[in-house]
Amino acid sequence: MTTHPNDPSLRSFIEIDPGSDFPIQNLPYGVFSTAANPTPRVGVAIGNFVLDLWELEQDSRLDVGPLGVFSGSSLNPFMALGPKVWTKTRARISELLRHDHPELRDNEELRKQALVPMREARLHLPFAVSGYTDFYSSKEHATNVGVMFRGKDNALQPNWLHMPIAYNGRASTVVVSGTKVKRPRGQLKPPNVEVPSFGPCKRLDFELEMGVVVGQPSAMGGMLTESQAEEMIFGFVLLNDWSARDIQQWEYVPLGPFLAKAFATSISPWVVMREALEPFRLKGPVQEPVPLDYLKQARPQNYDLELDVSLRAAGANAPAGISRTNFKYMYWSSVQQLMHHASSGCAMNVGDLLGSGTISGPEKNQRGSLLEISWNGTEPAELPGGAKRAFLEDGDSLVMRGWCQGNGYRVGFGEVEGTILAAE
Amino acid sequence: MTTHPNDPSLRSFIEIDPGSDFPIQNLPYGVFSTAANPTPRVGVAIGNFVLDLWELEQDSRLDVGPLGVFSGSSLNPFMALGPKVWTKTRARISELLRHDHPELRDNEELRKQALVPMREARLHLPFAVSGYTDFYSSKEHATNVGVMFRGKDNALQPNWLHMPIAYNGRASTVVVSGTKVKRPRGQLKPPNVEVPSFGPCKRLDFELEMGVVVGQPSAMGGMLTESQAEEMIFGFVLLNDWSARDIQQWEYVPLGPFLAKAFATSISPWVVMREALEPFRLKGPVQEPVPLDYLKQARPQNYDLELDVSLRAAGANAPAGISRTNFKYMYWSSVQQLMHHASSGCAMNVGDLLGSGTISGPEKNQRGSLLEISWNGTEPAELPGGAKRAFLEDGDSLVMRGWCQGNGYRVGFGEVEGTILAAE
């Protein structure tokens, strides 16, 4: 009971493959339902099972607050209870799942009620998205885009090194992994034509990102210290910021991306708690110039988190890897993003989602979007079987995976998948 | 009972001044509470009273659906019931308030319960804001800003005449009239200094806008026809899109305004139904080039709606008028904005708020922001008593009013007021 839930030596009575994303050291939260019980409720992933927290709550095995915290279709009521409750609850769930704790292990009826095989679970959007903000915090990504469109000498905009640049995204179309994505329509005006036309996007792209799930509010008019910002972060998800490059190119001056990003944003169904990522913290890149005081961070705020993108071309049998990078490359950390976000007096809410911005690394195989991989369409990615992709085609399926590698176990995120449907 | 609620000949048994914003032809919805009953609930403004709809609902005088539609702190449950219920309910409320209908008029006890003097009512944010989108649809405003920053020849961006340009705003800081607004802080880098510093905004501005309140959802992946878009609009509010011009100038390239607009957006407490504005419809400006098919509108979609802005400088006794314009000047209508918004497949939600964009008119005294009134600070507004204002100072109070003038009555919005507090 005194062992920390992150302890690498912990084992569950449930047998878990060392390659599983969901060992006892992870315990990510999600919302699920089953054919037998179609009411969405909160669960925790453990190996190939979902632990039904609403069953445990009703059976008085979890004491989290007002009864029903885990009975609903979103994590928001649980997140609203705050970091002390998050930590206490995780410790209790860890205890219940330990190989040397008999309470659940030896209670066959409760096990049957509370442990749902993952293959029987339908996974839902894990939280109600209050606001969605998308940052632009990978220096490699911003540089790639800048070189492509403005040349090497003016690659980074003058403000980029001084603050985590961001825009408000559209919360209404944040969807869970597996949701099909209809190719958006919009105004298109390639540089070589005089007048725009309306039609299906021809340059449909993905963007590999991580999403921060904000679990605590901040006051309108207030600011955040590093530790305040950190404690507001409930966890992280994988995030695919689908992007219509041609719609974006025509609409975005001067007010930024709007419809080019508003048709869909996909996230992974499991929210991995910030606490579970603690063992994988590391220092981010050196920041030069030194950030202004309100953005300074005293602790390492990046994470060693491997990321993998694969693309199953329409008609192909298997996905092919097209990018392999790491969250550790991010120039601006999630904590800096949150401190910046609140700095003008902007109130943060439970359920806010902050996209990290496309995560690219220094190498060519570490690029987090097709725009970069195909260098603005000029060097299409060559896939096994002969398919080529400058941008996404109808029927293509894009899969992102992410994990922190421990010694003999990994804290993983599962995947975020999306398949492209033809425009109507 | 067969008279339409918009009929100019209708009279209420409540005496209403012809200059009142809230005659029986208006019946706008809001959320209010009183010292005696501090639970926020839904009401309708009528003359100097608030009609308590929750009282009427409990007394079985309104049959709107599941009991409790008007018991909560937002209009969202009522809006979700759809346009047929909106119309039916408005007709019923109109009937209950008519001078020749005895049901409420002659029921002294019910009158005492249901009619709350406006001066005793505390007005709350009338609906839960799902998403906030801010458009940029006044040609005069866009031209003024363009001339200021890019010169006369390139005033309008190439895309402006082809679509209603917009960005996603921040919903978490939409506040009701009367909420004090703390001067935001942010990164400032005037063109003549090398490195940015962090501090209070020095160029704080208002923007005169109308806000569309979306009352019905639309499907992700779908598009909207003109009549579908129209029927989704529940009503309108006055909107002040507070803007930190110096923060904006440094942050907005390339992803648009973010923190410069995220600290506060004020709206009026009464939502005037689209239906109440029907008599004041008119055709907007000629659109040349002709919009693409998906933006075409067959009906007049603008409104003859007078707008007035006044500023009470810190320490001054009275407000002074600084702008007088009309909503009719808008180049892109609210219906076109909504059709455009959904066109990429973006789902709209009950409670979405669409800012029209700053409303300026063709004349100098019709400018909807201090940026334009003071021509980027070079010609400060001269106020009675000798005060001058290039931008807003601490203690200044800004008031916007709006109304449609009928024959012998007016359908008004009340006001949206905000007073600037010093930064911390």
HADDOCK unambig.tbl for C-alpha pairs under 7 A between the chains (distance, minus, plus):
assign (segid A and resid 159 and name CA) (segid B and resid 250 and name CA) 6.81 0.50 0.50
assign (segid A and resid 159 and name CA) (segid B and resid 251 and name CA) 6.65 0.50 0.50
assign (segid A and resid 166 and name CA) (segid B and resid 255 and name CA) 6.53 0.50 0.50
assign (segid A and resid 166 and name CA) (segid B and resid 258 and name CA) 6.82 0.50 0.50
assign (segid A and resid 167 and name CA) (segid B and resid 255 and name CA) 5.76 0.50 0.50
assign (segid A and resid 167 and name CA) (segid B and resid 256 and name CA) 6.49 0.50 0.50
assign (segid A and resid 167 and name CA) (segid B and resid 258 and name CA) 5.53 0.50 0.50
assign (segid A and resid 168 and name CA) (segid B and resid 168 and name CA) 5.28 0.50 0.50
assign (segid A and resid 168 and name CA) (segid B and resid 169 and name CA) 6.13 0.50 0.50
assign (segid A and resid 168 and name CA) (segid B and resid 170 and name CA) 6.74 0.50 0.50
assign (segid A and resid 168 and name CA) (segid B and resid 258 and name CA) 6.73 0.50 0.50
assign (segid A and resid 169 and name CA) (segid B and resid 168 and name CA) 6.14 0.50 0.50
assign (segid A and resid 170 and name CA) (segid B and resid 168 and name CA) 6.74 0.50 0.50
assign (segid A and resid 172 and name CA) (segid B and resid 347 and name CA) 6.00 0.50 0.50
assign (segid A and resid 172 and name CA) (segid B and resid 348 and name CA) 6.91 0.50 0.50
assign (segid A and resid 173 and name CA) (segid B and resid 220 and name CA) 6.93 0.50 0.50
assign (segid A and resid 173 and name CA) (segid B and resid 346 and name CA) 6.54 0.50 0.50
assign (segid A and resid 173 and name CA) (segid B and resid 347 and name CA) 6.22 0.50 0.50
assign (segid A and resid 182 and name CA) (segid B and resid 221 and name CA) 6.25 0.50 0.50
assign (segid A and resid 184 and name CA) (segid B and resid 344 and name CA) 4.87 0.50 0.50
assign (segid A and resid 184 and name CA) (segid B and resid 345 and name CA) 5.99 0.50 0.50
assign (segid A and resid 185 and name CA) (segid B and resid 343 and name CA) 6.67 0.50 0.50
assign (segid A and resid 185 and name CA) (segid B and resid 344 and name CA) 4.82 0.50 0.50
assign (segid A and resid 186 and name CA) (segid B and resid 343 and name CA) 6.59 0.50 0.50
assign (segid A and resid 186 and name CA) (segid B and resid 344 and name CA) 5.53 0.50 0.50
assign (segid A and resid 220 and name CA) (segid B and resid 173 and name CA) 6.93 0.50 0.50
assign (segid A and resid 221 and name CA) (segid B and resid 182 and name CA) 6.24 0.50 0.50
assign (segid A and resid 250 and name CA) (segid B and resid 159 and name CA) 6.80 0.50 0.50
assign (segid A and resid 251 and name CA) (segid B and resid 159 and name CA) 6.65 0.50 0.50
assign (segid A and resid 254 and name CA) (segid B and resid 256 and name CA) 6.30 0.50 0.50
assign (segid A and resid 255 and name CA) (segid B and resid 166 and name CA) 6.54 0.50 0.50
assign (segid A and resid 255 and name CA) (segid B and resid 167 and name CA) 5.77 0.50 0.50
assign (segid A and resid 255 and name CA) (segid B and resid 255 and name CA) 6.61 0.50 0.50
assign (segid A and resid 255 and name CA) (segid B and resid 256 and name CA) 4.07 0.50 0.50
assign (segid A and resid 255 and name CA) (segid B and resid 257 and name CA) 6.35 0.50 0.50
assign (segid A and resid 256 and name CA) (segid B and resid 167 and name CA) 6.47 0.50 0.50
assign (segid A and resid 256 and name CA) (segid B and resid 254 and name CA) 6.31 0.50 0.50
assign (segid A and resid 256 and name CA) (segid B and resid 255 and name CA) 4.07 0.50 0.50
assign (segid A and resid 256 and name CA) (segid B and resid 256 and name CA) 4.13 0.50 0.50
assign (segid A and resid 257 and name CA) (segid B and resid 255 and name CA) 6.34 0.50 0.50
assign (segid A and resid 258 and name CA) (segid B and resid 166 and name CA) 6.82 0.50 0.50
assign (segid A and resid 258 and name CA) (segid B and resid 167 and name CA) 5.55 0.50 0.50
assign (segid A and resid 258 and name CA) (segid B and resid 168 and name CA) 6.73 0.50 0.50
assign (segid A and resid 259 and name CA) (segid B and resid 344 and name CA) 5.94 0.50 0.50
assign (segid A and resid 262 and name CA) (segid B and resid 346 and name CA) 5.40 0.50 0.50
assign (segid A and resid 263 and name CA) (segid B and resid 221 and name CA) 7.00 0.50 0.50
assign (segid A and resid 263 and name CA) (segid B and resid 344 and name CA) 5.86 0.50 0.50
assign (segid A and resid 263 and name CA) (segid B and resid 345 and name CA) 4.96 0.50 0.50
assign (segid A and resid 263 and name CA) (segid B and resid 346 and name CA) 4.56 0.50 0.50
assign (segid A and resid 343 and name CA) (segid B and resid 185 and name CA) 6.66 0.50 0.50
assign (segid A and resid 343 and name CA) (segid B and resid 186 and name CA) 6.59 0.50 0.50
assign (segid A and resid 344 and name CA) (segid B and resid 184 and name CA) 4.86 0.50 0.50
assign (segid A and resid 344 and name CA) (segid B and resid 185 and name CA) 4.81 0.50 0.50
assign (segid A and resid 344 and name CA) (segid B and resid 186 and name CA) 5.52 0.50 0.50
assign (segid A and resid 344 and name CA) (segid B and resid 259 and name CA) 5.94 0.50 0.50
assign (segid A and resid 344 and name CA) (segid B and resid 263 and name CA) 5.85 0.50 0.50
assign (segid A and resid 345 and name CA) (segid B and resid 184 and name CA) 5.98 0.50 0.50
assign (segid A and resid 345 and name CA) (segid B and resid 263 and name CA) 4.96 0.50 0.50
assign (segid A and resid 346 and name CA) (segid B and resid 173 and name CA) 6.54 0.50 0.50
assign (segid A and resid 346 and name CA) (segid B and resid 262 and name CA) 5.41 0.50 0.50
assign (segid A and resid 346 and name CA) (segid B and resid 263 and name CA) 4.58 0.50 0.50
assign (segid A and resid 347 and name CA) (segid B and resid 172 and name CA) 6.00 0.50 0.50
assign (segid A and resid 347 and name CA) (segid B and resid 173 and name CA) 6.23 0.50 0.50
assign (segid A and resid 348 and name CA) (segid B and resid 172 and name CA) 6.94 0.50 0.50
